[in-house]
Structures are given as structure tokens and as C-alpha cells.
Amino acid sequence: MNRQTSLPVAVLVTGIAAVCALVIATGFLDPDWMLETLGLELYLGSIVVLLGCAVLSFYFDLAGTLRRGL
């Protein structure tokens, strides 16, 4: 697929994916703290959002957009 998107959209999706990855990493590093402060819903939601960002990344070639724009 050779679909392109704009640079701000690519940066936004990458930033959202990075935040979701940080939430998931806290679940691995300190699960008790993560469950007490963030909750299971936010943890599971960040997994779903991260998977959605991965699908968007492959569908719209966000890596190519970021490579050309930055």
C-alpha cells in the first residue's frame, strides 16, 4: 500500500503510541503501582490503542512519512 499522510498526523500517531507503550511498560515494571494509580481499564485500553496505532502505521506508511519529513 502506498498511501501517504501528513507529517503532523504521523507525529501525533507516533506520540500516542509512545504514551501507550509507557503505560504498558509501567505494568511490567511495577504492576501493583500501575493497578493502584492507573487502573486495569487504562492498561487494557492502552494495549488496544497501541495495536490501532500499529495498524495505522502500516496502512498509511507513517515510517516513510516520518523519514521524509524529519
PQR file of N, CA, C, O and H, with PARSE charges and radii, in Angstrom:
ATOM      1  N   MET A   1       0.841  -1.177   0.000 -0.4000 1.5000
ATOM      2  CA  MET A   1       0.000   0.000   0.000 -0.0000 2.0000
ATOM      3  C   MET A   1       0.881   1.233   0.000  0.5500 1.7000
ATOM      4  O   MET A   1       1.887   1.298   0.707 -0.5500 1.4000
ATOM      5  N   ASN A   2       0.500   2.179  -0.778 -0.4000 1.5000
ATOM      6  CA  ASN A   2       1.330   3.356  -0.925 -0.0000 2.0000
ATOM      7  C   ASN A   2       0.566   4.610  -0.529  0.5500 1.7000
ATOM      8  O   ASN A   2       0.687   5.638  -1.195 -0.5500 1.4000
ATOM      9  H   ASN A   2      -0.317   2.126  -1.352  0.4000 1.0000
ATOM     10  N   ARG A   3      -0.199   4.547   0.516 -0.4000 1.5000
ATOM     11  CA  ARG A   3      -0.950   5.703   0.984 -0.0000 2.0000
ATOM     12  C   ARG A   3      -0.044   6.580   1.833  0.5500 1.7000
ATOM     13  O   ARG A   3       0.782   6.082   2.598 -0.5500 1.4000
ATOM     14  H   ARG A   3      -0.297   3.712   1.057  0.4000 1.0000
ATOM     15  N   GLN A   4      -0.205   7.883   1.693 -0.4000 1.5000
ATOM     16  CA  GLN A   4       0.611   8.832   2.431 -0.0000 2.0000
ATOM     17  C   GLN A   4      -0.271   9.682   3.329  0.5500 1.7000
ATOM     18  O   GLN A   4      -1.460   9.855   3.060 -0.5500 1.4000
ATOM     19  H   GLN A   4      -0.876   8.287   1.072  0.4000 1.0000
ATOM     20  N   THR A   5       0.301  10.200   4.373 -0.4000 1.5000
ATOM     21  CA  THR A   5      -0.401  11.116   5.258 -0.0000 2.0000
ATOM     22  C   THR A   5       0.527  12.282   5.562  0.5500 1.7000
ATOM     23  O   THR A   5       1.697  12.261   5.180 -0.5500 1.4000
ATOM     24  H   THR A   5       1.267  10.059   4.591  0.4000 1.0000
ATOM     25  N   SER A   6       0.024  13.277   6.232 -0.4000 1.5000
ATOM     26  CA  SER A   6       0.828  14.459   6.524 -0.0000 2.0000
ATOM     27  C   SER A   6       1.745  14.199   7.718  0.5500 1.7000
ATOM     28  O   SER A   6       1.526  13.280   8.507 -0.5500 1.4000
ATOM     29  H   SER A   6      -0.927  13.294   6.542  0.4000 1.0000
ATOM     30  N   LEU A   7       2.761  15.023   7.822 -0.4000 1.5000
ATOM     31  CA  LEU A   7       3.743  14.882   8.904 -0.0000 2.0000
ATOM     32  C   LEU A   7       3.119  15.094  10.287  0.5500 1.7000
ATOM     33  O   LEU A   7       3.432  14.322  11.193 -0.5500 1.4000
ATOM     34  H   LEU A   7       2.939  15.769   7.180  0.4000 1.0000
ATOM     35  N   PRO A   8       2.253  16.097  10.504 -0.5600 1.5000
ATOM     36  CA  PRO A   8       1.669  16.249  11.847  0.2800 2.0000
ATOM     37  C   PRO A   8       0.846  15.038  12.291  0.5500 1.7000
ATOM     38  O   PRO A   8       0.861  14.680  13.469 -0.5500 1.4000
ATOM     39  N   VAL A   9       0.138  14.412  11.369 -0.4000 1.5000
ATOM     40  CA  VAL A   9      -0.639  13.220  11.722 -0.0000 2.0000
ATOM     41  C   VAL A   9       0.302  12.083  12.088  0.5500 1.7000
ATOM     42  O   VAL A   9       0.037  11.345  13.037 -0.5500 1.4000
ATOM     43  H   VAL A   9       0.126  14.703  10.412  0.4000 1.0000
ATOM     44  N   ALA A  10       1.392  11.932  11.353 -0.4000 1.5000
ATOM     45  CA  ALA A  10       2.356  10.876  11.650 -0.0000 2.0000
ATOM     46  C   ALA A  10       3.008  11.091  13.013  0.5500 1.7000
ATOM     47  O   ALA A  10       3.218  10.135  13.760 -0.5500 1.4000
ATOM     48  H   ALA A  10       1.607  12.531  10.582  0.4000 1.0000
ATOM     49  N   VAL A  11       3.325  12.324  13.333 -0.4000 1.5000
ATOM     50  CA  VAL A  11       3.927  12.625  14.641 -0.0000 2.0000
ATOM     51  C   VAL A  11       2.918  12.392  15.758  0.5500 1.7000
ATOM     52  O   VAL A  11       3.279  11.896  16.824 -0.5500 1.4000
ATOM     53  H   VAL A  11       3.155  13.101  12.727  0.4000 1.0000
ATOM     54  N   LEU A  12       1.655  12.745  15.524 -0.4000 1.5000
ATOM     55  CA  LEU A  12       0.609  12.544  16.528 -0.0000 2.0000
ATOM     56  C   LEU A  12       0.406  11.057  16.815  0.5500 1.7000
ATOM     57  O   LEU A  12       0.338  10.658  17.978 -0.5500 1.4000
ATOM     58  H   LEU A  12       1.361  13.148  14.657  0.4000 1.0000
ATOM     59  N   VAL A  13       0.311  10.243  15.783 -0.4000 1.5000
ATOM     60  CA  VAL A  13       0.115   8.808  15.984 -0.0000 2.0000
ATOM     61  C   VAL A  13       1.325   8.202  16.688  0.5500 1.7000
ATOM     62  O   VAL A  13       1.171   7.342  17.555 -0.5500 1.4000
ATOM     63  H   VAL A  13       0.366  10.567  14.838  0.4000 1.0000
ATOM     64  N   THR A  14       2.521   8.642  16.323 -0.4000 1.5000
ATOM     65  CA  THR A  14       3.731   8.146  16.978 -0.0000 2.0000
ATOM     66  C   THR A  14       3.770   8.555  18.448  0.5500 1.7000
ATOM     67  O   THR A  14       4.175   7.762  19.298 -0.5500 1.4000
ATOM     68  H   THR A  14       2.646   9.340  15.618  0.4000 1.0000
ATOM     69  N   GLY A  15       3.356   9.776  18.756 -0.4000 1.5000
ATOM     70  CA  GLY A  15       3.320  10.226  20.150 -0.0000 2.0000
ATOM     71  C   GLY A  15       2.303   9.457  20.976  0.5500 1.7000
ATOM     72  O   GLY A  15       2.571   9.108  22.126 -0.5500 1.4000
ATOM     73  H   GLY A  15       3.027  10.420  18.066  0.4000 1.0000
ATOM     74  N   ILE A  16       1.145   9.194  20.402 -0.4000 1.5000
ATOM     75  CA  ILE A  16       0.125   8.414  21.113 -0.0000 2.0000
ATOM     76  C   ILE A  16       0.634   7.003  21.368  0.5500 1.7000
ATOM     77  O   ILE A  16       0.425   6.450  22.448 -0.5500 1.4000
ATOM     78  H   ILE A  16       0.928   9.478  19.468  0.4000 1.0000
ATOM     79  N   ALA A  17       1.305   6.415  20.373 -0.4000 1.5000
ATOM     80  CA  ALA A  17       1.864   5.074  20.544 -0.0000 2.0000
ATOM     81  C   ALA A  17       2.943   5.058  21.622  0.5500 1.7000
ATOM     82  O   ALA A  17       3.045   4.091  22.377 -0.5500 1.4000
ATOM     83  H   ALA A  17       1.475   6.864  19.496  0.4000 1.0000
ATOM     84  N   ALA A  18       3.747   6.115  21.703 -0.4000 1.5000
ATOM     85  CA  ALA A  18       4.796   6.180  22.717 -0.0000 2.0000
ATOM     86  C   ALA A  18       4.200   6.277  24.123  0.5500 1.7000
ATOM     87  O   ALA A  18       4.707   5.650  25.054 -0.5500 1.4000
ATOM     88  H   ALA A  18       3.664   6.900  21.090  0.4000 1.0000
ATOM     89  N   VAL A  19       3.139   7.051  24.280 -0.4000 1.5000
ATOM     90  CA  VAL A  19       2.484   7.165  25.588 -0.0000 2.0000
ATOM     91  C   VAL A  19       1.866   5.829  25.990  0.5500 1.7000
ATOM     92  O   VAL A  19       1.959   5.420  27.148 -0.5500 1.4000
ATOM     93  H   VAL A  19       2.728   7.559  23.524  0.4000 1.0000
ATOM     94  N   CYS A  20       1.242   5.156  25.042 -0.4000 1.5000
ATOM     95  CA  CYS A  20       0.651   3.843  25.333 -0.0000 2.0000
ATOM     96  C   CYS A  20       1.734   2.832  25.704  0.5500 1.7000
ATOM     97  O   CYS A  20       1.541   2.016  26.606 -0.5500 1.4000
ATOM     98  H   CYS A  20       1.167   5.487  24.101  0.4000 1.0000
ATOM     99  N   ALA A  21       2.859   2.886  25.018 -0.4000 1.5000
ATOM    100  CA  ALA A  21       3.963   1.985  25.344 -0.0000 2.0000
ATOM    101  C   ALA A  21       4.499   2.268  26.743  0.5500 1.7000
ATOM    102  O   ALA A  21       4.898   1.343  27.451 -0.5500 1.4000
ATOM    103  H   ALA A  21       3.015   3.548  24.285  0.4000 1.0000
ATOM    104  N   LEU A  22       4.513   3.528  27.145 -0.4000 1.5000
ATOM    105  CA  LEU A  22       4.952   3.880  28.501 -0.0000 2.0000
ATOM    106  C   LEU A  22       3.999   3.322  29.551  0.5500 1.7000
ATOM    107  O   LEU A  22       4.440   2.831  30.590 -0.5500 1.4000
ATOM    108  H   LEU A  22       4.188   4.279  26.570  0.4000 1.0000
ATOM    109  N   VAL A  23       2.705   3.395  29.290 -0.4000 1.5000
ATOM    110  CA  VAL A  23       1.718   2.837  30.222 -0.0000 2.0000
ATOM    111  C   VAL A  23       1.883   1.321  30.324  0.5500 1.7000
ATOM    112  O   VAL A  23       1.827   0.759  31.418 -0.5500 1.4000
ATOM    113  H   VAL A  23       2.347   3.794  28.446  0.4000 1.0000
ATOM    114  N   ILE A  24       2.086   0.668  29.190 -0.4000 1.5000
ATOM    115  CA  ILE A  24       2.279  -0.780  29.197 -0.0000 2.0000
ATOM    116  C   ILE A  24       3.574  -1.152  29.918  0.5500 1.7000
ATOM    117  O   ILE A  24       3.614  -2.150  30.637 -0.5500 1.4000
ATOM    118  H   ILE A  24       2.132   1.125  28.302  0.4000 1.0000
ATOM    119  N   ALA A  25       4.618  -0.371  29.736 -0.4000 1.5000
ATOM    120  CA  ALA A  25       5.888  -0.642  30.409 -0.0000 2.0000
ATOM    121  C   ALA A  25       5.763  -0.510  31.924  0.5500 1.7000
ATOM    122  O   ALA A  25       6.389  -1.270  32.663 -0.5500 1.4000
ATOM    123  H   ALA A  25       4.585   0.440  29.152  0.4000 1.0000
ATOM    124  N   THR A  26       4.960   0.447  32.396 -0.4000 1.5000
ATOM    125  CA  THR A  26       4.771   0.560  33.845 -0.0000 2.0000
ATOM    126  C   THR A  26       4.059  -0.665  34.396  0.5500 1.7000
ATOM    127  O   THR A  26       4.284  -1.057  35.541 -0.5500 1.4000
ATOM    128  H   THR A  26       4.451   1.065  31.796  0.4000 1.0000
ATOM    129  N   GLY A  27       3.202  -1.269  33.583 -0.4000 1.5000
ATOM    130  CA  GLY A  27       2.535  -2.500  34.008 -0.0000 2.0000
ATOM    131  C   GLY A  27       3.497  -3.655  34.170  0.5500 1.7000
ATOM    132  O   GLY A  27       3.280  -4.530  35.008 -0.5500 1.4000
ATOM    133  H   GLY A  27       3.019  -0.951  32.652  0.4000 1.0000
ATOM    134  N   PHE A  28       4.557  -3.672  33.382 -0.4000 1.5000
ATOM    135  CA  PHE A  28       5.556  -4.723  33.514 -0.0000 2.0000
ATOM    136  C   PHE A  28       6.556  -4.421  34.636  0.5500 1.7000
ATOM    137  O   PHE A  28       7.005  -5.333  35.329 -0.5500 1.4000
ATOM    138  H   PHE A  28       4.734  -2.961  32.701  0.4000 1.0000
ATOM    139  N   LEU A  29       6.900  -3.154  34.811 -0.4000 1.5000
ATOM    140  CA  LEU A  29       7.911  -2.802  35.800 -0.0000 2.0000
ATOM    141  C   LEU A  29       7.370  -2.854  37.229  0.5500 1.7000
ATOM    142  O   LEU A  29       8.033  -3.371  38.127 -0.5500 1.4000
ATOM    143  H   LEU A  29       6.535  -2.413  34.248  0.4000 1.0000
ATOM    144  N   ASP A  30       6.175  -2.321  37.435 -0.4000 1.5000
ATOM    145  CA  ASP A  30       5.588  -2.313  38.771 -0.0000 2.0000
ATOM    146  C   ASP A  30       4.071  -2.483  38.659  0.5500 1.7000
ATOM    147  O   ASP A  30       3.335  -1.497  38.674 -0.5500 1.4000
ATOM    148  H   ASP A  30       5.636  -1.900  36.705  0.4000 1.0000
ATOM    149  N   PRO A  31       3.607  -3.719  38.549 -0.5600 1.5000
ATOM    150  CA  PRO A  31       2.181  -3.953  38.308  0.2800 2.0000
ATOM    151  C   PRO A  31       1.278  -3.450  39.432  0.5500 1.7000
ATOM    152  O   PRO A  31       0.185  -2.951  39.166 -0.5500 1.4000
ATOM    153  N   ASP A  32       1.718  -3.575  40.676 -0.4000 1.5000
ATOM    154  CA  ASP A  32       0.874  -3.130  41.785 -0.0000 2.0000
ATOM    155  C   ASP A  32       0.645  -1.622  41.734  0.5500 1.7000
ATOM    156  O   ASP A  32      -0.483  -1.155  41.891 -0.5500 1.4000
ATOM    157  H   ASP A  32       2.606  -3.980  40.891  0.4000 1.0000
ATOM    158  N   TRP A  33       1.714  -0.866  41.515 -0.4000 1.5000
ATOM    159  CA  TRP A  33       1.588   0.591  41.421 -0.0000 2.0000
ATOM    160  C   TRP A  33       0.713   0.984  40.240  0.5500 1.7000
ATOM    161  O   TRP A  33      -0.120   1.884  40.353 -0.5500 1.4000
ATOM    162  H   TRP A  33       2.630  -1.246  41.387  0.4000 1.0000
ATOM    163  N   MET A  34       0.898   0.316  39.116 -0.4000 1.5000
ATOM    164  CA  MET A  34       0.125   0.642  37.925 -0.0000 2.0000
ATOM    165  C   MET A  34      -1.361   0.377  38.144  0.5500 1.7000
ATOM    166  O   MET A  34      -2.200   1.189  37.753 -0.5500 1.4000
ATOM    167  H   MET A  34       1.574  -0.415  39.025  0.4000 1.0000
ATOM    168  N   LEU A  35      -1.690  -0.749  38.762 -0.4000 1.5000
ATOM    169  CA  LEU A  35      -3.099  -1.064  39.001 -0.0000 2.0000
ATOM    170  C   LEU A  35      -3.728  -0.118  40.013  0.5500 1.7000
ATOM    171  O   LEU A  35      -4.911   0.205  39.898 -0.5500 1.4000
ATOM    172  H   LEU A  35      -1.009  -1.408  39.079  0.4000 1.0000
ATOM    173  N   GLU A  36      -2.959   0.334  41.005 -0.4000 1.5000
ATOM    174  CA  GLU A  36      -3.490   1.249  42.016 -0.0000 2.0000
ATOM    175  C   GLU A  36      -3.678   2.655  41.466  0.5500 1.7000
ATOM    176  O   GLU A  36      -4.658   3.320  41.800 -0.5500 1.4000
ATOM    177  H   GLU A  36      -1.999   0.071  41.098  0.4000 1.0000
ATOM    178  N   THR A  37      -2.757   3.115  40.629 -0.4000 1.5000
ATOM    179  CA  THR A  37      -2.827   4.502  40.171 -0.0000 2.0000
ATOM    180  C   THR A  37      -3.570   4.649  38.843  0.5500 1.7000
ATOM    181  O   THR A  37      -4.423   5.526  38.707 -0.5500 1.4000
ATOM    182  H   THR A  37      -1.961   2.574  40.358  0.4000 1.0000
ATOM    183  N   LEU A  38      -3.259   3.810  37.879 -0.4000 1.5000
ATOM    184  CA  LEU A  38      -3.848   3.956  36.546 -0.0000 2.0000
ATOM    185  C   LEU A  38      -5.096   3.108  36.363  0.5500 1.7000
ATOM    186  O   LEU A  38      -6.082   3.569  35.787 -0.5500 1.4000
ATOM    187  H   LEU A  38      -2.566   3.097  37.990  0.4000 1.0000
ATOM    188  N   GLY A  39      -5.063   1.899  36.838 -0.4000 1.5000
ATOM    189  CA  GLY A  39      -6.212   1.014  36.720 -0.0000 2.0000
ATOM    190  C   GLY A  39      -6.095   0.058  35.550  0.5500 1.7000
ATOM    191  O   GLY A  39      -5.361   0.294  34.591 -0.5500 1.4000
ATOM    192  H   GLY A  39      -4.263   1.524  37.306  0.4000 1.0000
ATOM    193  N   LEU A  40      -6.837  -1.017  35.659 -0.4000 1.5000
ATOM    194  CA  LEU A  40      -6.808  -2.056  34.636 -0.0000 2.0000
ATOM    195  C   LEU A  40      -7.437  -1.582  33.331  0.5500 1.7000
ATOM    196  O   LEU A  40      -7.002  -1.987  32.253 -0.5500 1.4000
ATOM    197  H   LEU A  40      -7.434  -1.209  36.439  0.4000 1.0000
ATOM    198  N   GLU A  41      -8.454  -0.730  33.417 -0.4000 1.5000
ATOM    199  CA  GLU A  41      -9.115  -0.253  32.212 -0.0000 2.0000
ATOM    200  C   GLU A  41      -8.162   0.554  31.344  0.5500 1.7000
ATOM    201  O   GLU A  41      -8.127   0.373  30.127 -0.5500 1.4000
ATOM    202  H   GLU A  41      -8.807  -0.401  34.293  0.4000 1.0000
ATOM    203  N   LEU A  42      -7.386   1.449  31.961 -0.4000 1.5000
ATOM    204  CA  LEU A  42      -6.429   2.248  31.204 -0.0000 2.0000
ATOM    205  C   LEU A  42      -5.327   1.372  30.619  0.5500 1.7000
ATOM    206  O   LEU A  42      -4.858   1.616  29.508 -0.5500 1.4000
ATOM    207  H   LEU A  42      -7.415   1.597  32.950  0.4000 1.0000
ATOM    208  N   TYR A  43      -4.920   0.360  31.364 -0.4000 1.5000
ATOM    209  CA  TYR A  43      -3.873  -0.551  30.879 -0.0000 2.0000
ATOM    210  C   TYR A  43      -4.364  -1.317  29.653  0.5500 1.7000
ATOM    211  O   TYR A  43      -3.670  -1.374  28.638 -0.5500 1.4000
ATOM    212  H   TYR A  43      -5.301   0.162  32.267  0.4000 1.0000
ATOM    213  N   LEU A  44      -5.550  -1.903  29.742 -0.4000 1.5000
ATOM    214  CA  LEU A  44      -6.091  -2.647  28.609 -0.0000 2.0000
ATOM    215  C   LEU A  44      -6.431  -1.713  27.446  0.5500 1.7000
ATOM    216  O   LEU A  44      -6.265  -2.079  26.283 -0.5500 1.4000
ATOM    217  H   LEU A  44      -6.114  -1.857  30.566  0.4000 1.0000
ATOM    218  N   GLY A  45      -6.898  -0.529  27.759 -0.4000 1.5000
ATOM    219  CA  GLY A  45      -7.179   0.453  26.710 -0.0000 2.0000
ATOM    220  C   GLY A  45      -5.934   0.880  25.963  0.5500 1.7000
ATOM    221  O   GLY A  45      -5.975   1.090  24.751 -0.5500 1.4000
ATOM    222  H   GLY A  45      -7.033  -0.232  28.704  0.4000 1.0000
ATOM    223  N   SER A  46      -4.827   1.012  26.677 -0.4000 1.5000
ATOM    224  CA  SER A  46      -3.586   1.406  26.012 -0.0000 2.0000
ATOM    225  C   SER A  46      -3.071   0.291  25.106  0.5500 1.7000
ATOM    226  O   SER A  46      -2.429   0.567  24.093 -0.5500 1.4000
ATOM    227  H   SER A  46      -4.794   0.842  27.662  0.4000 1.0000
ATOM    228  N   ILE A  47      -3.340  -0.954  25.457 -0.4000 1.5000
ATOM    229  CA  ILE A  47      -2.961  -2.056  24.572 -0.0000 2.0000
ATOM    230  C   ILE A  47      -3.755  -1.987  23.272  0.5500 1.7000
ATOM    231  O   ILE A  47      -3.200  -2.161  22.187 -0.5500 1.4000
ATOM    232  H   ILE A  47      -3.861  -1.178  26.280  0.4000 1.0000
ATOM    233  N   VAL A  48      -5.052  -1.734  23.389 -0.4000 1.5000
ATOM    234  CA  VAL A  48      -5.908  -1.641  22.195 -0.0000 2.0000
ATOM    235  C   VAL A  48      -5.497  -0.448  21.332  0.5500 1.7000
ATOM    236  O   VAL A  48      -5.430  -0.561  20.108 -0.5500 1.4000
ATOM    237  H   VAL A  48      -5.503  -1.593  24.271  0.4000 1.0000
ATOM    238  N   VAL A  49      -5.223   0.687  21.960 -0.4000 1.5000
ATOM    239  CA  VAL A  49      -4.836   1.886  21.209 -0.0000 2.0000
ATOM    240  C   VAL A  49      -3.488   1.675  20.536  0.5500 1.7000
ATOM    241  O   VAL A  49      -3.294   2.107  19.400 -0.5500 1.4000
ATOM    242  H   VAL A  49      -5.277   0.779  22.955  0.4000 1.0000
ATOM    243  N   LEU A  50      -2.551   1.017  21.219 -0.4000 1.5000
ATOM    244  CA  LEU A  50      -1.245   0.746  20.618 -0.0000 2.0000
ATOM    245  C   LEU A  50      -1.383  -0.160  19.400  0.5500 1.7000
ATOM    246  O   LEU A  50      -0.709   0.046  18.391 -0.5500 1.4000
ATOM    247  H   LEU A  50      -2.709   0.667  22.142  0.4000 1.0000
ATOM    248  N   LEU A  51      -2.245  -1.151  19.489 -0.4000 1.5000
ATOM    249  CA  LEU A  51      -2.490  -2.003  18.325 -0.0000 2.0000
ATOM    250  C   LEU A  51      -3.129  -1.213  17.186  0.5500 1.7000
ATOM    251  O   LEU A  51      -2.805  -1.431  16.018 -0.5500 1.4000
ATOM    252  H   LEU A  51      -2.793  -1.319  20.308  0.4000 1.0000
ATOM    253  N   GLY A  52      -4.024  -0.307  17.517 -0.4000 1.5000
ATOM    254  CA  GLY A  52      -4.616   0.556  16.498 -0.0000 2.0000
ATOM    255  C   GLY A  52      -3.588   1.459  15.837  0.5500 1.7000
ATOM    256  O   GLY A  52      -3.634   1.672  14.626 -0.5500 1.4000
ATOM    257  H   GLY A  52      -4.287  -0.130  18.466  0.4000 1.0000
ATOM    258  N   CYS A  53      -2.665   1.989  16.622 -0.4000 1.5000
ATOM    259  CA  CYS A  53      -1.592   2.816  16.058 -0.0000 2.0000
ATOM    260  C   CYS A  53      -0.688   1.997  15.140  0.5500 1.7000
ATOM    261  O   CYS A  53      -0.209   2.501  14.124 -0.5500 1.4000
ATOM    262  H   CYS A  53      -2.628   1.816  17.607  0.4000 1.0000
ATOM    263  N   ALA A  54      -0.458   0.743  15.496 -0.4000 1.5000
ATOM    264  CA  ALA A  54       0.372  -0.111  14.646 -0.0000 2.0000
ATOM    265  C   ALA A  54      -0.319  -0.373  13.308  0.5500 1.7000
ATOM    266  O   ALA A  54       0.328  -0.360  12.261 -0.5500 1.4000
ATOM    267  H   ALA A  54      -0.847   0.334  16.321  0.4000 1.0000
ATOM    268  N   VAL A  55      -1.624  -0.610  13.343 -0.4000 1.5000
ATOM    269  CA  VAL A  55      -2.364  -0.824  12.094 -0.0000 2.0000
ATOM    270  C   VAL A  55      -2.338   0.436  11.237  0.5500 1.7000
ATOM    271  O   VAL A  55      -2.111   0.351  10.030 -0.5500 1.4000
ATOM    272  H   VAL A  55      -2.149  -0.620  14.194  0.4000 1.0000
ATOM    273  N   LEU A  56      -2.564   1.596  11.835 -0.4000 1.5000
ATOM    274  CA  LEU A  56      -2.497   2.850  11.091 -0.0000 2.0000
ATOM    275  C   LEU A  56      -1.108   3.096  10.524  0.5500 1.7000
ATOM    276  O   LEU A  56      -0.965   3.600   9.410 -0.5500 1.4000
ATOM    277  H   LEU A  56      -2.748   1.665  12.816  0.4000 1.0000
ATOM    278  N   SER A  57      -0.093   2.742  11.289 -0.4000 1.5000
ATOM    279  CA  SER A  57       1.277   2.942  10.841 -0.0000 2.0000
ATOM    280  C   SER A  57       1.582   2.145   9.581  0.5500 1.7000
ATOM    281  O   SER A  57       2.218   2.656   8.660 -0.5500 1.4000
ATOM    282  H   SER A  57      -0.209   2.332  12.194  0.4000 1.0000
ATOM    283  N   PHE A  58       1.136   0.911   9.538 -0.4000 1.5000
ATOM    284  CA  PHE A  58       1.386   0.097   8.355 -0.0000 2.0000
ATOM    285  C   PHE A  58       0.474   0.499   7.197  0.5500 1.7000
ATOM    286  O   PHE A  58       0.899   0.466   6.042 -0.5500 1.4000
ATOM    287  H   PHE A  58       0.619   0.495  10.286  0.4000 1.0000
ATOM    288  N   TYR A  59      -0.754   0.872   7.484 -0.4000 1.5000
ATOM    289  CA  TYR A  59      -1.707   1.199   6.431 -0.0000 2.0000
ATOM    290  C   TYR A  59      -1.328   2.489   5.707  0.5500 1.7000
ATOM    291  O   TYR A  59      -1.443   2.570   4.484 -0.5500 1.4000
ATOM    292  H   TYR A  59      -1.099   0.898   8.422  0.4000 1.0000
ATOM    293  N   PHE A  60      -0.877   3.493   6.453 -0.4000 1.5000
ATOM    294  CA  PHE A  60      -0.562   4.791   5.873 -0.0000 2.0000
ATOM    295  C   PHE A  60       0.933   5.043   5.712  0.5500 1.7000
ATOM    296  O   PHE A  60       1.320   6.158   5.361 -0.5500 1.4000
ATOM    297  H   PHE A  60      -0.784   3.427   7.447  0.4000 1.0000
ATOM    298  N   ASP A  61       1.777   4.062   5.952 -0.4000 1.5000
ATOM    299  CA  ASP A  61       3.230   4.188   5.812 -0.0000 2.0000
ATOM    300  C   ASP A  61       3.751   5.399   6.596  0.5500 1.7000
ATOM    301  O   ASP A  61       4.375   6.301   6.037 -0.5500 1.4000
ATOM    302  H   ASP A  61       1.462   3.157   6.238  0.4000 1.0000
ATOM    303  N   LEU A  62       3.479   5.390   7.894 -0.4000 1.5000
ATOM    304  CA  LEU A  62       3.924   6.511   8.734 -0.0000 2.0000
ATOM    305  C   LEU A  62       5.436   6.556   8.872  0.5500 1.7000
ATOM    306  O   LEU A  62       6.007   7.632   9.048 -0.5500 1.4000
ATOM    307  H   LEU A  62       2.972   4.657   8.348  0.4000 1.0000
ATOM    308  N   ALA A  63       6.090   5.413   8.794 -0.4000 1.5000
ATOM    309  CA  ALA A  63       7.564   5.422   8.878 -0.0000 2.0000
ATOM    310  C   ALA A  63       8.163   6.165   7.690  0.5500 1.7000
ATOM    311  O   ALA A  63       9.115   6.930   7.848 -0.5500 1.4000
ATOM    312  H   ALA A  63       5.627   4.539   8.651  0.4000 1.0000
ATOM    313  N   GLY A  64       7.616   5.944   6.520 -0.4000 1.5000
ATOM    314  CA  GLY A  64       8.099   6.665   5.337 -0.0000 2.0000
ATOM    315  C   GLY A  64       7.834   8.151   5.432  0.5500 1.7000
ATOM    316  O   GLY A  64       8.674   8.960   5.037 -0.5500 1.4000
ATOM    317  H   GLY A  64       6.843   5.323   6.392  0.4000 1.0000
ATOM    318  N   THR A  65       6.662   8.521   5.958 -0.4000 1.5000
ATOM    319  CA  THR A  65       6.334   9.924   6.128 -0.0000 2.0000
ATOM    320  C   THR A  65       7.282  10.593   7.117  0.5500 1.7000
ATOM    321  O   THR A  65       7.747  11.707   6.877 -0.5500 1.4000
ATOM    322  H   THR A  65       5.980   7.863   6.279  0.4000 1.0000
ATOM    323  N   LEU A  66       7.567   9.921   8.220 -0.4000 1.5000
ATOM    324  CA  LEU A  66       8.489  10.483   9.213 -0.0000 2.0000
ATOM    325  C   LEU A  66       9.913  10.550   8.663  0.5500 1.7000
ATOM    326  O   LEU A  66      10.646  11.497   8.953 -0.5500 1.4000
ATOM    327  H   LEU A  66       7.189   9.016   8.415  0.4000 1.0000
ATOM    328  N   ARG A  67      10.301   9.570   7.887 -0.4000 1.5000
ATOM    329  CA  ARG A  67      11.651   9.556   7.308 -0.0000 2.0000
ATOM    330  C   ARG A  67      11.827  10.725   6.335  0.5500 1.7000
ATOM    331  O   ARG A  67      12.867  11.384   6.334 -0.5500 1.4000
ATOM    332  H   ARG A  67       9.706   8.802   7.651  0.4000 1.0000
ATOM    333  N   ARG A  68      10.823  10.977   5.519 -0.4000 1.5000
ATOM    334  CA  ARG A  68      10.918  12.076   4.560 -0.0000 2.0000
ATOM    335  C   ARG A  68      10.767  13.436   5.231  0.5500 1.7000
ATOM    336  O   ARG A  68      11.419  14.400   4.828 -0.5500 1.4000
ATOM    337  H   ARG A  68       9.978  10.442   5.519  0.4000 1.0000
ATOM    338  N   GLY A  69       9.919  13.523   6.245 -0.4000 1.5000
ATOM    339  CA  GLY A  69       9.649  14.815   6.868 -0.0000 2.0000
ATOM    340  C   GLY A  69      10.680  15.265   7.874  0.5500 1.7000
ATOM    341  O   GLY A  69      10.895  16.462   8.067 -0.5500 1.4000
ATOM    342  H   GLY A  69       9.390  12.740   6.572  0.4000 1.0000
ATOM    343  N   LEU A  70      11.314  14.309   8.512 -0.4000 1.5000
ATOM    344  CA  LEU A  70      12.298  14.679   9.538 -0.0000 2.0000
ATOM    345  C   LEU A  70      13.671  14.430   9.005  0.5500 1.7000
ATOM    346  O   LEU A  70      14.657  14.671   9.701 -0.5500 1.4000
ATOM    347  H   LEU A  70      11.139  13.337   8.356  0.4000 1.0000
TER
END
